Amino acid sequence: MQALKTRYMPFTWNKVLIACLLLGACAGRMSNCAAQSGPHRTLLALSKADHVLAIIDPLTLKIVAKVPVGPDPHEVIASADGKTAYVTNMGNGQSYEINVIDLVGQKALPNIDTRPLSGPHGIDFAGGKVWFTAQDSKAIGRYDPAEGKLDWCMGTGQNWTHMLYVTPDEKKVYATSARSGTVSILEHVLIQPGTPPMGRPGQGPGPRPHWDWMQTVIPVSKGSEGFDVSPNGREIWTAASDDGKISIIDTGSRRVIATLDAKILGANRLKFTPDGRFVFISGLRTGDLFIYDAETHKELKRLNIGHGAAGILMAPDGKRAYVACTGDNYIVVVNLQTLDATGQLIDLGGPDGMAWAVEPR
């Protein structure tokens, strides 16, 4: 299918457009309230320019509150109960700071000191714990909020370990390392010794089965940062900012099964739609949002949404996507049924990382 290029209309609002957006938001809210079966969610968005975490109503696009964070916020994640948010402050790889936000009280809590792991960037929450990449340390760390301490870390040996995804069962961790141009798969596996020896007198028993982490390093293009795992868990897609290529990895064989010369120079983030049909890739250099068919590997559409297209967040109900335009200080809303841009959130300086938080009970 021939790629379509659609420029998003200049953001000079007029009365007609405002009325249409308000009517659409109201209709969407009424429809959502009538059919919503899952928990209500709040949109969390980081402002790099204002150094705040914005708490946003995703339907009205209104900022509910702003909470101060550190000087270089990049990524955010919320706890499973929706009560706490965690924000990485990279500090050009020299920071040791993860900010903690009380989402109920809408206030900052004491920071997490990640020392000796420096440059926290990518972040996830699984098993009641906070997992994060440490770029300058070439490592992945884990923080236990219940114990108030770092309880695990593992080196990747790869330069600029950047983004990560942890499976809900905590058995696998996927991470990109941009400067090495690799994807790491860390697997928590039970090691079974061949035939345990009886041991010699005074030396005790031989080796026993034990759990350990095993790493597989998969070469991709340099500059690969943003990535995502398909909803069925079978594929990893990552796009490289250096040469603009998309690498597709089969998680079963742990091999690259396709490389697409997409020419998405400055590729920043990549996300599957919840149904797994489409893949969104943001481009920092061009301000374009590229939409690919996950099955045919073909570009379907290209939306020019502004300067510095960066963070991407999918609505769990599969109706909307939110794309941060860091350079233009707004977040664009994309309709996942029509694949068209429908609105924007303004007045947020340099937005980037975003996440969902369920409404605390």
Disulfide bonds with the S-S distance in Angstrom:
none
